[in-house]
Amino acid sequence: MPAIAEPYRIKMVEPIRMTSRDERETAIRAAGYNTFLLRSDDVYIDLLTDSGTSAMSDRQWSALMLGDEAYAGARSFDHLVESVQESYGFPYVCPTHQGRGAEHLISKILIAPGQHVPGNMYFTTTRVHQELAGGTFHDVIIDEAHDPGSQHPFKGNVDLDKFQALIDQVGADNIAYINVAVTVNMAGGQPVSMANIRAVREICDRHGIIMWSDATRLAENAWFIKEREDGYAHRRVAEIAKEMLSHFDGITMSGKKDCLVNIGGFLAMRDKRVLTKARELVVVYEGMPTYGGLAGRDLDAMAVGLREALDDDYLTHRIGQVRYLGERLREAGVPIVEPIGGHAVFIDAAAFLDHLSQDELPAQTLAAEIFLDSGVRTMERGIVSAGRDTAGNNRHPKLELVRLTIPRRVYTNSHMDVVAESVIRVFERRKDIRGLQFVYEPPTLRFFTSRFEPLPAPIEETATKEVVEPEFATAAP
Ligand SMILES: *Cc1c(COP(=O)(O)O)cnc(C)c1O
């Protein structure tokens, strides 16, 4: 593969701190071995999430200065609407403070209590809002999405048979809408094909079902269509994205991903009645319909960012960088989820630490070990994230993963080299790594705030040790 350099020059820099092993040991102990509880100042390279962590361009920063902060009728809103109309093809837009604000409103508008909402794998905030509105979520993604080894090129696709089976079972009238995510975050940033979107549309048309998209990573999805689907190789990503969106009645958008901003979101749609309802609700929950909980300058930055994210060269580098990291790991024998997705590399922690049982928290342990090695922050997506079932037992998810999420336009491939070398170093001494156990567990969304400590060493080992390590409990929170 030819080298792909960053398609930008660096005009402003943010220094980051390199730390010693001693400092990192103190930091991870104080954080209860949970990377969510680390202070950003103690992190060298931050791969916790790609959400709201993008670097804005000089054009976005310029647009920010031109923001119109009028309470009502600000021209910043007009700029966003023009941008959405031009790039996404939807006539109507309702801004919200971020993606979940849009999910909240559309769930209230489209779901009558008792109705069903199919989708291609759940997303945390999406499903919560559907359930709060009285809906029941149904996963209709293809089976390959749940298999980390499957090489299917469009692992995000809707399984048409599962969708049809749900219609047959509950009746089209009881389906509020179908929500198609592009790409699918929880499946590892896997794309949906144009053919699949068209086929879902046909089923929807036949049954009079509304079709919305969680379009959070639509630009990355369009790039994969260009790369992998017949007939799209010579089209511009911006055109492909517009064609994709032409099949949907509307979208919810988290601007924190493919609009390249640090905060923001919106709903966009074709049906004026939905817009009217959204405007009635947005004033209650977010703000006036022309700002939706954002500052005028945020709308301007988003209007510019959503265009920039559809640039072919930007995306080729963006996805190329994720792939670059993934391929370096794969070449060293590190087990990862394949194919490598659009926004993150997922390490198969169960295979990486195959001497640990799932109850010894392999992914949580690996995330802590990577931080200890180099100051690189990653995220657990395994048994800790899965939480407990209604009976109070730990859920044991099929996938036990560590996510290395790449922020957009923030790091260079030299940073990726540092990350890869660190993971490979940890891989080489994996047999010496002991698991973790909970010392504090909150009742819900436990991955955010749980605290852990290393499992005690086997008896023979502790017996020969002169100094016992100071207990984690003595560290300040
Ligand atoms: C981030 C995200 C959301 C929610 O967006 P926020 O801006 O974080 O509220 C919804 N869906 C997907 C797939 C996401 O990744």
The ligand as an SDF file (V2000), in Angstrom:
LIG
                    3D

 15 15  0  0  0  0  0  0  0  0999 V2000
  -22.4020    9.1560   19.1880 C   0  0  0  0  0  0  0  0  0  0  0  0
  -23.5350    8.4370   18.6110 C   0  0  0  0  0  0  0  0  0  0  0  0
  -24.8560    8.8180   18.8670 C   0  0  0  0  0  0  0  0  0  0  0  0
  -25.2240    9.8930   19.8690 C   0  0  0  0  0  0  0  0  0  0  0  0
  -24.6710   11.1080   19.5570 O   0  0  0  0  0  0  0  0  0  0  0  0
  -24.1930   12.1560   20.7000 P   0  0  0  0  0  0  0  0  0  0  0  0
  -23.7820   13.3430   19.8880 O   0  0  0  0  0  0  0  0  0  0  0  0
  -23.0670   11.5070   21.4330 O   0  0  0  0  0  0  0  0  0  0  0  0
  -25.3570   12.4370   21.5610 O   0  0  0  0  0  0  0  0  0  0  0  0
  -25.8530    8.1270   18.2170 C   0  0  0  0  0  0  0  0  0  0  0  0
  -25.5790    7.1140   17.3880 N   0  0  0  0  0  0  0  0  0  0  0  0
  -24.3260    6.7060   17.1360 C   0  0  0  0  0  0  0  0  0  0  0  0
  -24.0830    5.5720   16.2130 C   0  0  0  0  0  0  0  0  0  0  0  0
  -23.2620    7.3380   17.7360 C   0  0  0  0  0  0  0  0  0  0  0  0
  -22.0190    6.9140   17.5040 O   0  0  0  0  0  0  0  0  0  0  0  0
  1  2  1  0
  2  3  1  0
  2 14  2  0
  3  4  1  0
  3 10  2  0
  4  5  1  0
  5  6  1  0
  6  7  2  0
  6  8  1  0
  6  9  1  0
 10 11  1  0
 11 12  2  0
 12 13  1  0
 12 14  1  0
 14 15  1  0
M  END
$$$$
